[in-house]
Amino acid sequence: MRTLLIFPPQAHFTQPYLALPSLTAYLKANGFPETRQWDMNLDSLEYFLSPSRLATSRTRIRERLDAFDTTRDLDLARMDEFKTLTEASVAADSVVGGIDDALATLRDPNRFYDYGQYLRAVKRLDKAFKLISAEWYPTVLSPNS
């Protein structure tokens, strides 16, 4: 019997979910040699945090800002949307240009445990999540949700 265990999105990128590898090892050792696991959380992060996907977010945010009607008074919800789009747009170039280095920091044990480098990487990823969220405002995508 073939078995596939799937870990769905969304969990924090620095805290691996160890239940599936443990369960996979147990099943393989106890009569289910064709057990596999699929970390969809990792795959979703790889997709959303790719430079090309973030560049798409940047483009869409700037298009929405260009079309934003600021000639009339904005209600509170529209002001919040405008603020979210503007903040994301301002940070977009540095996010797109620096995401590969941020991800490399999290994958490199020496850089990961260097607090300064780790902190810069996590802040860049936080801005990347805000960029994606702004594209789909009012949806919020974060490392935990």
N, C-alpha and C positions, 0 to 999 in steps of 0.2 A: 504494500500500500504506500502510495506517495502522499506525503504530508507537507503542507506549506504553512508556516507560521508567519504572520504578518504583523509588524509593528507599525501602526498608523501614525501619521503626523498628528500632533505637533507636541514635541517635547523639547526641553532645553538642549542646545547643541553641545554643551560641555558636560552633560551628565548622561552617559550611556545607560540605556535600559538593559539590565542584565538578565531579566527573567527569560527572555526568548533564547539567548545563547545557552542558558542553563537547561531550559526545557528541551531544546534541540539536542544537546549532548545526552540528556537522560533518555530521550526517545530513541536516539541512534544506538545507545548502549543496551536498550531493552526491546529489541525486536522491530524497530522501525528505521532501517538503515537509509531509506530514501526521504528522510526528513530534511527539509531546507527551511531557511528563514530569509525574510525580505524586510529590510529596514526602510520602509517608505518614508519615515521621518527624515532620514539622511538624504534620500532621493529628492524629497520636496525641497529641502534646504539647498541642495546643489542646484536645483532648477531656479528657485526664486532668487538666490544670491549670486547667480552668474552675471558677469558684466553685461552680456547682451540683454538679459531679462530686465536688469536694472536700468539699462539705457532705454528700453521700451517704456518703463515707468516714467523716467525723466521726460521723454518726449510727450507722453500723454498728459502729464501734469502741466507742462508748459503750454500745451494746446488748450487745456481747460482754463488756465490762467489767462491766456490771450482772449478767450471767449467770455471771460467773467465780466458781467455787467456791473461796473462800479460807479455808473453815472447816477444811480438812485440809491436811496438809503437801504442798507442791508439789515435784515433782522439778525438776531443773535446767532441762529444756526448758520446763516450764510456768511457772517463774519468769521465764525469758527472754521468753516470750510475754506474761506479765503486765506486765513492765517495758516492753516495746515498745509495748503497747497504752496503758499509762498515760502514757508520754512523748508519744506521738502525741496523745492526748486533751488533755493539758495545752496543747499548742501549736496545737490544731486551730482555735480561734476566730481567733487572729491570722493563721493561714495562710489560712483562707477569706476573712477580711476584707481581707487585704493582697495577695492573689495578683494582682489586676488591676494594682495599682501596680507590683509586681515585674516583671510581663510588659511593662508600658509602659516601664519603665526599660530593659529589654533591647532594645526597639524604637526608642528615641529616641537618636540619635547623641550628643547633648549629655550626657544622663544616663548612657548606656552607658560613656562615657569618663571620667566622674567616678568615681574609684575608690571613694569612700565609698558612693555610690548603687548602683554596680555590686555591691559586696560585700554590701550589704543585700539586694539583689534576689536574688543567687545563694544567700544563706543562706535566704531565704524559700522559694525553689524547692527547696532541699535538704530543708527541713522538709515541703514539699508532697509530695515523693517519699517521705519517711518516713511520712507520713500514709497515702498510698496503699498502701505496703508493709505497714504495720501492719494495714490492713483485710484484706489477703490473706496475713497471716503464715502460714508463714515465707518466702513469696515476697519478693524484694527488687527493687524498681524503682528505678533510678537514672538519672542523665543518660547513663550509658554502657552500661547493660545493661537 
